[in-house]
Amino acid sequence: MARRAKPCPLCESGIRQINYKDEHSLSRFMTEAGKIMPRRMTGMCARHQRQVGTAVKRARYLALVPYAHVYES
């Protein structure tokens, strides 16, 4: 049974470029552990998924978002 493809949330809202400085919008596409969510979970198109990956990596490098959350025991 084929799934119906859901539209890209960024294409629907008219966003052409993703800014790495906006950590609130980047956190929508990251898990609680700090990993980048896959396309099948977010429903993004390939272009925006690549942009999100690059933006998250740049934000991590500049310490705007963490690489990983600290696990407390």
PAZAPA-4460 file (N, C-alpha, C; in steps of 0.05 Angstrom, whole numbers, plus 32768, in hexadecimal, padded with zeros to 4 digits):
% residues 73
    n_x    n_y    n_z   ca_x   ca_y   ca_z    c_x    c_y    c_z   seq   type   mol
   8011   7FE9   8000   8000   8000   8000   8012   8019   8000     1      M     A
   800D   802B   7FED   801D   8042   7FEB   8013   8058   7FFD     2      A     A
   8026   8066   8009   8020   807D   801A   801C   8096   8009     3      R     A
   800C   80A7   8013   8008   80C1   8005   801F   80D3   800E     4      R     A
   802C   80E0   7FFB   8042   80F1   8001   8038   810B   800D     5      A     A
   8042   8112   8025   8039   812B   8031   804B   8141   8027     6      K     A
   8041   8159   8024   8050   816E   8018   8065   8178   802C     7      P     A
   807A   8184   8022   8090   818F   8032   8086   81A7   8042     8      C     A
   808A   81A7   805D   8080   81BD   806D   808E   81D7   8066     9      P     A
   80A6   81D6   805D   80B5   81EF   8057   80AC   81FA   803C    10      L     A
   80A7   81E8   8029   809D   81F1   800E   8081   81FD   8011    11      C     A
   8070   81F2   8022   8055   81FC   8026   8056   8218   8032    12      E     A
   8068   821D   8045   8069   8237   8051   8079   824C   8041    13      S     A
   8085   8243   802B   8093   8256   8019   80B0   825C   8022    14      G     A
   80BC   824B   8032   80D7   8250   803B   80EA   8245   8025    15      I     A
   80FC   8256   801B   810E   824E   8006   8129   8246   8012    16      R     A
   8132   8254   8026   814C   824F   8032   8149   824B   8050    17      Q     A
   8158   823A   805D   8157   8236   8079   816F   8243   8086    18      I     A
   816A   8253   809B   817F   8262   80A8   818A   8252   80C0    19      N     A
   81A4   824E   80C1   81B0   823F   80D7   81AF   824E   80F1    20      Y     A
   81AA   8268   80F1   81AA   8278   8109   818F   8275   8118    21      K     A
   817B   826B   810B   8160   8268   8118   815E   824D   8124    22      D     A
   8167   824A   813D   8168   8230   814A   814C   8226   8151    23      E     A
   8138   8238   8153   811D   822E   8159   8112   821E   8142    24      H     A
   8116   8228   812A   810B   8219   8112   811C   8200   810D    25      S     A
   8136   8201   8113   8146   81E9   8110   813F   81D3   8124    26      L     A
   8136   81DB   813C   8130   81C7   8150   8117   81B7   8149    27      S     A
   8106   81C2   8137   80EF   81B2   812D   80F8   819A   811E    28      R     A
   810F   819A   8112   8119   8185   8101   812F   8174   810E    29      F     A
   8131   8177   8129   8144   8167   8138   8136   8157   814E    30      M     A
   8141   8140   8155   8136   8130   816A   813E   813C   8185    31      T     A
   8133   8130   819A   813B   8139   81B5   8158   8134   81BB    32      E     A
   8163   811F   81AE   817F   8119   81B2   8192   812A   81A2    33      A     A
   8187   813C   8191   8197   814E   8181   819E   8144   8165    34      G     A
   8191   812E   815C   8196   8123   8142   8183   8130   812D    35      K     A
   818C   8130   8114   817B   813B   80FF   8166   8126   80F7    36      I     A
   814D   812E   80F6   8138   811B   80EF   8138   8115   80D1    37      M     A
   8132   80FC   80CA   8132   80F4   80AE   811A   80FF   809F    38      P     A
   811C   80FE   8085   8107   8108   8073   80ED   80FA   8077    39      R     A
   80ED   80E1   807C   80D5   80D2   807F   80C5   80DA   8098    40      R     A
   80D2   80E6   80AB   80C4   80EF   80C3   80BB   810C   80C0    41      M     A
   80CB   811D   80B4   80C4   8139   80B1   80B3   813F   8099    42      T     A
   80B5   812F   8084   80A5   8133   806C   80B1   8149   805A    43      G     A
   80CA   8150   805E   80D6   8165   804D   80DF   815A   8032    44      M     A
   80E2   816C   801F   80ED   8165   8005   810B   8162   8008    45      C     A
   8118   8157   7FF4   8135   8152   7FF5   8145   816B   7FF7    46      A     A
   813D   8180   7FE9   814B   8199   7FEA   814B   81A5   8006    47      R     A
   8134   81A6   8012   8132   81B2   802D   8140   81A0   8042    48      H     A
   813F   8186   803E   814D   8174   8051   816B   8178   8050    49      Q     A
   8176   817C   8039   8192   8182   8037   8199   819D   8044    50      R     A
   8188   81B1   8040   818C   81CB   804C   818B   81C9   806A    51      Q     A
   8178   81BA   8075   8175   81B7   8092   818E   81A9   809D    52      V     A
   8198   8195   8090   81B0   8187   8099   81C8   8199   809A    53      G     A
   81CB   81A9   8085   81E2   81BC   8085   81DE   81D1   809A    54      T     A
   81C6   81DB   809E   81C1   81F0   80B1   81C6   81E6   80CE    55      A     A
   81BD   81CE   80D3   81C1   81C2   80EE   81DF   81BE   80F3    56      V     A
   81ED   81B5   80E0   820A   81B1   80E3   8219   81CB   80E8    57      K     A
   8211   81E0   80DA   821D   81FA   80DE   8216   8205   80FA    58      R     A
   81FD   8202   8102   81F4   820B   811C   8203   81FB   8132    59      A     A
   8208   81E2   812E   8217   81D2   8142   8233   81DD   8144    60      R     A
   8240   81E3   812D   825B   81EC   812D   825E   8207   813C    61      Y     A
   824A   8218   813A   824A   8232   8147   823E   8231   8163    62      L     A
   8237   8219   816C   822C   8214   8187   8211   8222   818B    63      A     A
   8201   8224   8176   81E6   822E   8179   81D3   8218   8181    64      L     A
   81D9   8200   8178   81CA   81E8   8181   81DE   81D3   818A    65      V     A
   81D7   81C3   819D   81EB   81AF   81A7   81EF   8198   8194    66      P     A
   8207   818C   8195   820C   8174   8185   81FB   815D   818F    67      Y     A
   81F9   815A   81AA   81E9   8145   81B6   81E2   814F   81D2    68      A     A
   81CB   8146   81DC   81C3   814D   81F7   81D1   813B   820B    69      H     A
   81D7   8146   8222   81E6   8137   8236   81D3   8124   8244    70      V     A
   81DB   810B   8246   81CB   80F7   8254   81D3   80F7   8271    71      Y     A
   81BF   80FA   8282   81C4   80F9   829F   81BC   80DE   82AA    72      E     A
   81CC   80D3   82BC   81C6   80B9   82C7   81BA   80BB   82E2    73      S     A
***
